[in-house]
Amino acid sequence: MSEAMLLKAFKGTNSKVPVWFMRQAGRFLPEYRKLREKHTLGEMFRDPDVATEVTCLPVDLLGVDAAILFADILTLPSGMGFHVEFAAEGPVIRNPVLVPSDVMRVHDMEGLEYIAQILRQVRAKLPVSKTVIGFAGSPFTVLAYLLKEGVRMNMPKVLRFAYEHPEAFNSLLEKLTRNTIAYLRMQMHAGAEVYQLFDSWGGVLREEDYRRWILPGVQTIFRELGGNSIYYLKNSSHLLNAMTESGARMISVCETVDIASDPRLKGITQGVQGNLFNGLMYAPTAMLLSETSRILKAGTQFNGHIFNLSHGIHPDMNPDQARRVIEVVHAFDPQKGVI
C-alpha cells in the first residue's frame, strides 16, 4: 500500500509537494456555509457526523492532501472546566481565570471522546492517500484565551498575570501542557497521522520570555508524543532560532520569515511547512501563482516541504484561488525544481 505523499514529506522522500491550508474547512466554502445555516457552531463541533463532513469537505472540493480536524483551539479547555461558547464573533469563555485561585478549579480533561469519534470516522471515510491531521493550541496560546473577558484578546492582562502571579501562571501552563499531551495522544490513537501545535500568540513575546514560558512546554509535548509533528508559530521571525529547538519534525512559519533567503534556515534538520502569505489569495492570479512557484522552489532546500499558508484562509476568499494554487503545487516537480 502506497504511503500518503504528506507522510513521505516527513522523510524527505516525497516526489510531489503535499498541500493543505490552515482553516481550510472554514467559512470560505459555500458548502460549509449551507451546513452552518442548520447548526450552531458549537453543535457542529460536537456532532461527530457533521464535524466529519466538514473535516472532509476541503479534500472532496479542493483536492488538498490532508484533512485537519474540525474543532476549535478552545475545545481542550472546554473539557477542563471552562464554559466556552462559540459565538458568531468568536469564542467566549464565561468563567475565565481572573485571580490566581481560579487556577485551582482547572481539572484534567474529560468529556472529549467525541473528538476521537470524529477522527475515527474521518480516517474511515478518506482514502489512505489523504492524511488526517489532529491539532491543539500551545499551552501559552490557550492560556492567553483563558484569561480574557469577552471576545477580544487582552495581551497586557496576560503579561500582567504572568509577572504578578508567576506561581499560578506556571501552574496553569503545567496543567495545559499535561492535558495537551493527553489530548493529542487521544487524537493519534483515533487516527490522526500528523498533529500540529498552533502557537498563535507566542510571537508577541520577546525571545527571553518565549524561552521561559513557551519553549519548555512545547519541547515536552513533542518529546513525549514523538510522531509526525508540526509546530506553527505566528509572527515567528524574531523567534526562529528558538523555534527550531522545539523538537517538532516540521516547523511552520508565517510570512515574516522568507524561506527562500533567511540564512537561519540553512542546514536545519527539520522540514518546513508554509508559507504563502494568505493575503495573496486576494491578489491577481498571475501574482498569486508566481509567489506560489517561488515558495515551491525555496522548499526544495529542506528535508521535506509541505505547502501551506502563512496563516488561515479568510472567510471571504475565493475558493477558485485555492484550487489554482493547489494545481500549481501538484504540478511542481521538487526533484527538478520546475512545474
QUIZIGI-V913398 format. One line per field, one symbol per residue. ss: DSSP state (H for helix, E for strand, C for the rest). A space follows every 50 residues. Layout:
ss: ???
This chain:
ss: CCCCHHHHHCCCCCCCCEECCCCCCCCCCHHHHHHHCCCCHHHHHHCHHH HHHHHHHHHHHHCCCEEECCCCCCHHHHCCCCCEEEECCEEEECCCCCCH HHHHHCCCCCCCHHHHHHHHHHHHHCCCCCEEEEEEECHHHHHHHHCCCC CCCCHHHHHHHHHHCHHHHHHHHHHHHHHHHHHHHHHHHHCCCEEEEEEC CHHHCCHHHHHHHHHHHHHHHHHHHCCEEEEEECCCHHHHHHHCCCCCCE EEECCCCCCCCCHHHCCCCCEEECCECHHHHHCCHHHHHHHHHHHHHHHC CCCCEEECECCCCCCCCCHHHHHHHHHHHHHCECCCCEC
